[in-house]
Amino acid sequence: MTAAADAHDMTPAEACAEARKIAAEVGPEARLWIRLETDQRRAGGVGMTLYPFGIVRGDEDLKVTDGTFRGAFAKVRAELAGAAAKRAAVTIRKLALAIIDKADGGAVTELDLLASFNAGEIAQYGEAACAEATRLAGNAPFSIVRRAERAA
């Protein structure tokens, strides 16, 4: 990397702001960690790991490395574009299986699902997961009773 390329890369503050922006776009639990690769066995540069569902649920994390912050962010965005459909399908399937497991008479409460899924996932994928649960189990239609509905 040349000094001219260095001069046009991001400052650490700009990189942190971009990391927060990407994580917020991915979801409420997402975290994007930035590290400087200094290991002499590697090429070095900027490394990033995106945890779409938080660090404790790292089964779908994305890792990239590049010589610049901008390059690493571009790689993260490209990986996200390819992984979004896969991540949605995996979440819908897991949520559908949880609905089948916890349902009582075809209905499951949102609170029952919050032990394994965040509210954003339930809101975004709940309807599709109910349809998938119905397809998988072949029972009466499944539904999620939301906290607001339960209080009414």
Secondary structure, 3 states (H helix, E strand, C coil): CCHHHHHCCCCHHHHHHHHHHHHHHHCCCCEEEEEEECCCCCCCEEEEEEECCCHHHHHHCEEEEECCHHHHHHHHHHHHHHHHHHHHHHHHHHHHHHHHHHCECCEEEHHHHCCCCCHHHHHHHHHHHHHHHHHHHCCCCCEEECHHHHHC
